[in-house]
Amino acid sequence: MVQPIIEFKNVAKQYDDNIVLKSVDLEIEAGKFYTLLGPSGSGKTTILRLIAGFLEATSGDILFEGQRINDLPPEKRRVNTVFQNYALFPNMNVFDNVAFGMSIKGKKKSDIKAKVAEMLTLVKLKGYEDREISELSGGQQQRVALARALTQDPKLILADEPVASLDPVTTISVMDDFTRINKLGITI
């Protein structure tokens, strides 16, 4: 088997006396599309937050391409997260939302402009650059969030209930976007 992109070795997460994860072993193969299933409160979001670096494991090791990342901050990981609530900046237009991560990293304006255009084309929002976030549908906002995640060239995209608040038709469309992006070799 090829080395997993993500590996959990005996990972546990506990909040005070509440054990959320107990001795979890998990391997996620690069380039695949995975779905975590389970009832509410079973630890699905906790697993995603541990991978992203938003939470620290109580014990155990989390490996990314064979390297331990337990102490690596989120911004240093080749992982981006697309959230259920989009996590967009309402005071920024589409272009600025998608460009945000590259801007704070000091990328050249010409590189930012080219990458934003490429990602908006990929998520079928070319021509929406100047639109305000409040002018977009839920599905369009989720596509903006996905485009923003893709500008960071992640090897892994974590999607935490990305279609939970969308209607069935838009859900299918957004899931098609994730499938198309997965075919580019990005693990979802």
C-alpha positions as CSV (number, residue, x, y, z in Angstrom):
1,M,0.0,0.0,0.0
2,V,1.1,3.5,-0.7
3,Q,1.9,5.7,2.3
4,P,-1.3,7.3,3.6
5,I,-1.7,11.1,3.4
6,I,-3.2,11.1,6.9
7,E,-2.7,8.5,9.6
8,F,-4.0,8.4,13.1
9,K,-2.1,6.2,15.6
10,N,-3.9,5.6,18.8
11,V,-5.4,9.2,18.8
12,A,-7.6,10.2,21.6
13,K,-9.4,13.5,22.3
14,Q,-11.0,14.4,25.6
15,Y,-12.7,17.5,26.9
16,D,-12.5,17.5,30.7
17,D,-14.2,14.2,31.6
18,N,-15.9,13.7,28.2
19,I,-14.0,11.3,26.0
20,V,-14.8,12.1,22.4
21,L,-12.3,9.9,20.6
22,K,-10.6,6.9,22.2
23,S,-7.6,5.1,20.7
24,V,-8.5,5.9,17.0
25,D,-6.4,4.3,14.3
26,L,-7.1,5.6,10.8
27,E,-5.4,5.7,7.4
28,I,-6.5,8.0,4.5
29,E,-5.0,7.2,1.1
30,A,-4.0,10.1,-1.0
31,G,-6.2,11.1,-4.0
32,K,-9.3,9.4,-2.7
33,F,-12.7,10.8,-1.7
34,Y,-13.8,9.8,1.8
35,T,-16.9,10.2,3.8
36,L,-17.1,10.0,7.6
37,L,-20.4,8.7,8.7
38,G,-21.9,8.6,12.2
39,P,-24.5,10.0,14.5
40,S,-24.3,13.5,15.9
41,G,-21.7,13.7,18.6
42,S,-19.7,10.7,17.4
43,G,-16.5,12.6,16.7
44,K,-16.6,13.3,13.0
45,T,-16.0,17.0,13.3
46,T,-13.4,16.4,16.0
47,I,-11.4,14.2,13.6
48,L,-11.5,16.9,10.9
49,R,-10.4,19.6,13.4
50,L,-7.6,17.4,14.6
51,I,-6.4,16.9,11.0
52,A,-6.7,20.6,10.3
53,G,-4.8,21.6,13.5
54,F,-7.7,23.5,15.1
55,L,-7.7,21.0,18.0
56,E,-4.8,19.2,19.8
57,A,-5.0,15.4,20.4
58,T,-5.1,14.4,24.0
59,S,-2.8,11.5,23.1
60,G,-1.6,9.6,20.1
61,D,0.0,10.7,16.8
62,I,-1.4,12.4,13.7
63,L,0.8,11.9,10.6
64,F,0.7,13.7,7.3
65,E,2.6,11.9,4.6
66,G,4.5,10.0,7.3
67,Q,5.5,13.1,9.3
68,R,4.1,13.8,12.7
69,I,2.0,17.0,12.6
70,N,0.5,17.1,16.2
71,D,2.4,20.4,16.9
72,L,2.3,21.9,13.5
73,P,0.0,25.0,13.3
74,P,-2.9,25.0,10.9
75,E,-1.3,27.5,8.5
76,K,1.7,25.2,8.0
77,R,-0.4,22.2,7.0
78,R,-1.2,21.4,3.3
79,V,-4.8,21.1,4.5
80,N,-7.7,23.4,4.0
81,T,-11.2,23.2,5.4
82,V,-14.6,24.1,3.8
83,F,-17.1,24.7,6.5
84,Q,-20.9,24.2,6.6
85,N,-21.3,28.0,7.3
86,Y,-19.0,29.0,4.5
87,A,-16.8,31.2,6.8
88,L,-16.6,34.0,4.3
89,F,-15.9,37.7,5.0
90,P,-19.1,39.6,4.5
91,N,-17.2,42.9,4.1
92,M,-15.2,41.6,1.1
93,N,-16.3,40.8,-2.4
94,V,-15.8,37.4,-4.1
95,F,-12.3,38.3,-5.4
96,D,-11.1,39.5,-2.1
97,N,-12.5,36.5,-0.2
98,V,-10.8,34.1,-2.6
99,A,-7.5,36.1,-2.6
100,F,-7.4,36.5,1.2
101,G,-5.0,33.7,2.1
102,M,-2.6,34.6,-0.7
103,S,-2.7,38.3,0.3
104,I,-1.8,37.7,3.9
105,K,1.1,35.5,2.8
106,G,2.4,38.4,0.7
107,K,2.0,36.8,-2.8
108,K,2.5,39.1,-5.8
109,K,-0.7,40.8,-7.0
110,S,-0.3,39.4,-10.5
111,D,0.0,35.8,-9.1
112,I,-3.0,36.4,-6.9
113,K,-5.1,37.7,-9.8
114,A,-4.2,34.7,-12.0
115,K,-4.8,32.2,-9.3
116,V,-8.2,33.7,-8.3
117,A,-9.3,33.7,-11.9
118,E,-8.2,30.0,-12.3
119,M,-10.0,28.9,-9.1
120,L,-13.2,30.9,-9.9
121,T,-13.3,29.3,-13.4
122,L,-12.8,25.8,-11.8
123,V,-15.8,26.3,-9.5
124,K,-17.9,27.9,-12.2
125,L,-18.0,31.5,-10.8
126,K,-16.0,33.3,-13.5
127,G,-17.4,36.8,-13.8
128,Y,-18.4,37.0,-10.1
129,E,-15.3,38.7,-8.9
130,D,-16.9,42.0,-8.0
131,R,-20.1,40.6,-6.4
132,E,-20.7,41.1,-2.7
133,I,-21.1,37.9,-0.6
134,S,-24.6,39.0,0.4
135,E,-25.6,38.9,-3.3
136,L,-24.8,35.2,-3.7
137,S,-26.9,32.1,-3.1
138,G,-25.8,29.5,-0.5
139,G,-24.4,27.3,-3.3
140,Q,-22.4,30.2,-4.8
141,Q,-21.0,31.1,-1.3
142,Q,-19.9,27.5,-0.8
143,R,-18.1,27.6,-4.2
144,V,-16.4,30.8,-3.1
145,A,-15.2,29.0,0.1
146,L,-14.0,26.1,-2.0
147,A,-12.1,28.4,-4.4
148,R,-10.5,30.1,-1.5
149,A,-9.4,26.7,-0.1
150,L,-8.0,25.7,-3.5
151,T,-5.8,28.8,-3.8
152,Q,-3.5,27.4,-1.1
153,D,-2.7,24.3,-3.2
154,P,-3.8,21.9,-0.5
155,K,-3.1,18.2,-0.8
156,L,-6.2,17.6,1.3
157,I,-9.5,19.4,1.6
158,L,-11.7,18.7,4.6
159,A,-15.3,19.4,4.1
160,D,-17.4,19.6,7.3
161,E,-21.0,19.2,6.2
162,P,-20.5,21.5,3.2
163,V,-24.0,20.9,1.8
164,A,-26.0,20.7,5.0
165,S,-27.8,24.0,4.5
166,L,-28.3,23.7,0.7
167,D,-31.3,22.6,-1.3
168,P,-31.1,19.2,-3.0
169,V,-30.4,20.6,-6.5
170,T,-27.6,22.8,-5.2
171,T,-26.3,20.0,-3.1
172,I,-25.8,17.8,-6.1
173,S,-24.0,20.7,-8.0
174,V,-21.6,21.4,-5.1
175,M,-20.9,17.7,-4.6
176,D,-20.1,17.5,-8.3
177,D,-17.6,20.4,-7.7
178,F,-15.9,18.3,-5.0
179,T,-15.8,15.2,-7.2
180,R,-14.3,17.2,-10.1
181,I,-11.6,18.6,-7.8
182,N,-10.9,15.2,-6.4
183,K,-10.2,14.0,-9.9
184,L,-7.4,16.6,-10.0
185,G,-5.6,14.5,-7.4
186,I,-6.7,16.4,-4.3
187,T,-7.8,14.2,-1.4
188,I,-11.2,15.1,-0.1
